[in-house]
Every structure is written in C-alpha cells, then in structure tokens.
C-alpha cells in the first residue's frame, strides 16, 4: 500500500484495443499499393489506382468483384486489382482534317477511321511505310500516316448540251469516246469529240485539273432531195 502526505492527481492512460480489428490489403501486379487497419464490420473505401496503359476495372476478392456498397469486412482480406490493357493509335494526316487518337483494348477488334483532305481522296493508313488496315493485334502504341490520292477536276466547255464537271483520281483514265455520258448534243450539228490542246482527245490519263472543249460539225443536208 502507498501513503501520501500531500494531494496528488492521477490520470488514466488508455490504449485502444485493436484485437478485434482487421487488415484490408490492396494488391496490384503483385505489389501492395495500400493497406487499411480498421474495426470489424465496417465498409471500406473503393481506392482507385492508376497505371499507364491500363484502365482500372475493379477490385476482386477470391475471384469475385468486391461490392463496396454492401460488403463489410469481418476478417483480414486481400483485394486484387483488375486491369484492362489498352494501346493508343495516333494519326498523322499530313495536311488533312485532324483525326482523334484511337484507344484499342487488348485482344479486341477495332475499326480505323477514314481521314479527309480537301482536293484529295483517302487511300489508306501507312505503318512504317506499309499499308495498314487494322488487321493485326497490337502489342504497343503506334502512329499511322495517311496516304492520299489527289483528286483532279475535269470540266467541259460546250455550245450544246452541258456536261457537269467530274472528279477523277490522279492517274486514272477517262474514256471520252465510248462513254455516252460525255457526248454533248447540239441542234444542227453532230458531236465530233472533245478538244484538248487543239486536238481531238481519246482516252486520257488524268494527272491534273483539265478542261475539254466540245467540237461540233455542222450537219449538211442534200438540197437536191
């Protein structure tokens, strides 16, 4: 027993009893990214991790996704992050209208966009100089470059039936002699063909904007009949 001959004040010292607490461990790619120590019977935070090149899907416990809105923790648990790998395709349009990056998820099919450029027709995408149609599984981010074909305008000057201008891809041939759509009729005349540089043009390889001029011959009638 103790005997005190003066007044004293005693203060209680408390230690929180954590014998009934549980550990929640968050794991990602084999590493512990977060650990919580809390009392039993409580909800836990839905911690959202980040990793370059991956979309976070959720947390799994024993192969089932953890429901943070209804599940409480009554024992030590270890959660595993579920990720979805993706790759990014960038597009260089070389003067065309900008095309947004395409996100492609691993092992999923994807469709490449079609680019546009004034005065040109889109041909295909090139990857390292080779045509690329999105038929290969991606293993890394890639950059595709647009390949273009120039579009030429062909116009027709006539004194008779008008012919609308046409768009022809550079390097293609235009058949003026056998296609009836390119005949220009004129009363009292027969259509003789199209002039280019002063000569009747036949099949023409179009390499630039070009104008043809209709050539007519007057129909002669035999007055003796």
Phi, psi and omega per residue, in radians:
X1 nan 2.744 -3.102
X2 -2.037 2.488 3.077
X3 -2.103 2.217 3.140
X4 -1.988 2.363 -3.136
X5 -1.846 0.258 3.072
X6 -2.653 2.861 -3.115
X7 -1.294 2.419 3.068
X8 -2.333 2.799 3.065
X9 -2.125 2.208 3.118
X10 -1.833 2.412 3.096
X11 -2.028 2.351 3.125
X12 -1.318 2.468 3.062
X13 -1.954 2.199 -3.067
X14 -1.997 2.563 3.018
X15 -2.235 2.233 -3.101
X16 -1.113 2.247 3.125
X17 -1.408 1.883 -3.137
X18 -1.870 0.347 -3.116
X19 -1.168 -0.350 -3.114
X20 -1.855 0.319 -3.135
X21 -1.601 2.857 -3.120
X22 -2.252 2.746 3.082
X23 -1.827 2.351 3.015
X24 -2.042 2.083 -3.092
X25 -1.978 2.240 3.110
X26 -1.788 2.130 -3.095
X27 -2.044 2.487 3.077
X28 -2.504 2.141 -3.130
X29 0.906 0.685 3.064
X30 1.482 -0.048 -3.132
X31 -1.940 2.551 3.038
X32 -1.402 2.081 -3.118
X33 -1.799 -0.281 3.099
X34 -2.904 2.583 3.054
X35 -2.457 2.375 -3.139
X36 -2.087 2.453 3.046
X37 -2.134 2.021 -3.028
X38 -2.612 2.904 3.116
X39 -1.116 2.721 3.058
X40 -1.084 2.778 2.965
X41 1.357 0.231 -3.130
X42 -1.920 2.761 2.974
X43 -1.269 2.882 3.090
X44 -2.191 2.794 -3.125
X45 -1.281 2.490 3.035
X46 -1.520 1.468 -3.131
X47 -1.209 2.241 -3.102
X48 -1.885 1.848 3.114
X49 -1.452 2.968 3.092
X50 -2.320 2.570 3.084
X51 -2.674 2.272 -3.134
X52 -1.028 2.317 3.093
X53 1.463 0.115 -3.122
X54 -2.386 2.562 2.927
X55 -1.776 2.323 3.105
X56 -1.361 2.282 -3.102
X57 -1.740 -0.775 -3.124
X58 2.868 -3.090 3.127
X59 -1.874 2.403 3.110
X60 -2.006 2.526 3.026
X61 -2.266 2.052 -3.106
X62 0.914 0.869 3.036
X63 1.253 0.096 3.102
X64 -2.076 2.476 3.107
X65 -1.189 2.346 -3.112
X66 -1.350 2.258 3.118
X67 -1.648 1.784 -3.062
X68 -1.250 -0.276 -3.135
X69 -1.522 -0.257 -3.091
X70 -2.307 -0.401 -3.100
X71 -1.483 2.338 2.991
X72 -1.964 2.806 -3.054
X73 -1.842 2.152 3.139
X74 -2.063 0.038 3.122
X75 -2.704 2.938 3.073
X76 -1.087 2.316 3.125
X77 -2.370 2.753 3.095
X78 -2.219 2.098 -3.135
X79 -1.764 2.511 -3.141
X80 -2.033 2.309 3.136
X81 -1.280 2.428 3.056
X82 -1.922 2.231 -3.064
X83 -2.118 2.757 3.044
X84 -2.171 2.004 -3.086
X85 -1.302 2.412 3.064
X86 -2.411 2.796 3.069
X87 -2.177 2.758 -3.125
X88 -2.027 2.253 3.030
X89 -1.824 2.118 3.046
X90 -1.742 2.651 -3.067
X91 -2.162 2.189 3.007
X92 -1.764 2.029 -2.982
X93 -1.703 -0.052 3.063
X94 0.781 1.032 3.090
X95 1.676 -0.104 3.129
X96 -1.541 -3.082 3.108
X97 -1.235 2.365 -3.060
X98 -1.003 2.414 3.114
X99 -2.019 2.255 -3.112
X100 -1.168 2.607 3.066
X101 -1.006 2.573 3.127
X102 -1.911 2.214 3.070
X103 -1.651 2.170 -3.096
X104 -2.089 2.132 3.127
X105 -1.461 2.546 -3.074
X106 -0.981 2.292 3.089
X107 1.178 0.298 3.075
X108 -1.962 2.542 3.130
X109 -1.252 2.705 3.138
X110 -2.613 2.749 3.137
X111 -2.087 2.252 3.132
X112 -1.365 2.497 3.118
X113 -1.303 2.888 3.049
X114 -1.840 2.231 -3.118
X115 -1.545 2.806 3.118
X116 -2.290 2.603 3.125
X117 -2.703 2.272 -3.127
X118 -1.030 2.256 3.094
X119 1.441 0.097 -3.105
X120 -2.412 2.740 3.027
X121 -1.928 2.341 3.122
X122 -1.206 2.259 3.135
X123 -1.698 -1.053 3.139
X124 -2.957 3.091 3.013
X125 -1.709 2.507 3.111
X126 -1.960 2.388 3.016
X127 -2.116 1.995 -3.057
X128 0.937 0.665 3.068
X129 1.483 -0.030 -3.111
X130 -1.952 2.384 3.110
X131 -0.944 2.361 -3.088
X132 -2.282 2.173 -3.038
X133 -2.024 0.246 3.113
X134 1.346 0.399 -3.068
X135 -1.695 0.099 -3.131
X136 -2.021 2.508 3.082
X137 -1.232 2.346 -3.109
X138 -1.413 2.524 3.042
X139 -2.197 -0.013 3.128
X140 -2.849 2.946 3.012
X141 -1.189 2.522 -3.127
X142 -2.380 2.836 3.065
X143 -2.116 2.225 3.113
X144 -1.912 2.542 -3.130
X145 -2.043 2.338 -3.118
X146 -1.261 2.407 3.002
X147 -1.896 2.295 -3.036
X148 -2.068 2.681 2.943
X149 -2.070 2.242 -3.131
X150 -1.196 2.444 3.105
X151 -1.845 2.163 -3.130
X152 -1.776 2.583 3.105
X153 -1.780 2.196 3.090
X154 -1.885 2.131 -3.141
X155 -2.029 2.736 -3.066
X156 -2.252 2.185 3.069
X157 -1.761 2.182 -3.070
X158 -2.379 2.762 2.936
X159 -1.815 -0.066 -3.116
X160 -2.071 -2.313 3.135
X161 -1.035 2.236 -3.112
X162 -1.338 2.556 3.095
X163 -2.073 2.192 -3.125
X164 -1.201 2.520 3.057
X165 -1.020 2.631 3.121
X166 -2.192 2.684 3.092
X167 -1.797 2.222 -3.114
X168 -2.225 2.337 3.095
X169 -1.226 2.362 -3.127
X170 -0.903 2.279 3.118
X171 1.686 -0.207 3.107
X172 -1.470 2.816 -3.094
X173 -1.793 2.509 3.108
X174 -2.009 2.112 -3.109
X175 -1.674 1.756 -3.070
X176 -1.515 -0.377 -3.006
X177 -1.516 -0.576 -3.021
X178 -1.816 -0.238 -3.123
X179 -1.579 2.002 -3.103
X180 -1.126 -0.306 3.125
X181 -1.161 -0.304 -3.117
X182 -1.804 0.321 3.073
X183 -1.638 2.324 3.141
X184 -1.970 1.978 -3.098
X185 -1.548 2.583 3.126
X186 -2.570 2.274 -3.104
X187 -1.010 2.278 3.102
X188 1.432 0.048 -3.118
X189 -2.374 2.733 2.943
X190 -1.928 2.616 -3.081
X191 -1.375 2.161 -3.049
X192 -1.695 -0.318 -3.129
X193 2.376 -3.020 -3.129
X194 -1.902 2.329 3.123
X195 -1.628 2.359 2.995
X196 -2.425 2.119 -3.033
X197 0.993 0.637 3.046
X198 1.427 0.016 -3.128
X199 -2.172 2.659 3.103
X200 -1.168 2.191 -3.110
X201 -1.574 2.519 3.041
X202 -1.833 -2.222 3.012
X203 -1.262 2.276 -3.012
X204 -2.160 2.245 2.986
X205 -1.469 2.124 -3.053
X206 -1.567 2.092 3.136
X207 -2.143 -0.074 -3.132
X208 -2.832 3.020 3.028
X209 -1.068 2.386 -3.017
X210 -2.518 2.579 3.109
X211 -2.164 2.285 3.066
X212 -1.893 2.573 -3.139
X213 -2.009 2.242 -3.123
X214 -1.192 2.394 3.099
X215 -2.005 2.229 -3.108
X216 -2.101 2.629 2.998
X217 -2.113 2.320 -3.116
X218 -1.195 2.413 3.110
X219 -1.377 2.155 3.140
X220 -1.699 2.276 -3.139
X221 -1.816 2.476 3.108
X222 -1.426 1.875 -3.087
X223 -1.231 -0.243 -3.126
X224 -1.352 -0.238 -3.106
X225 -1.448 nan nan
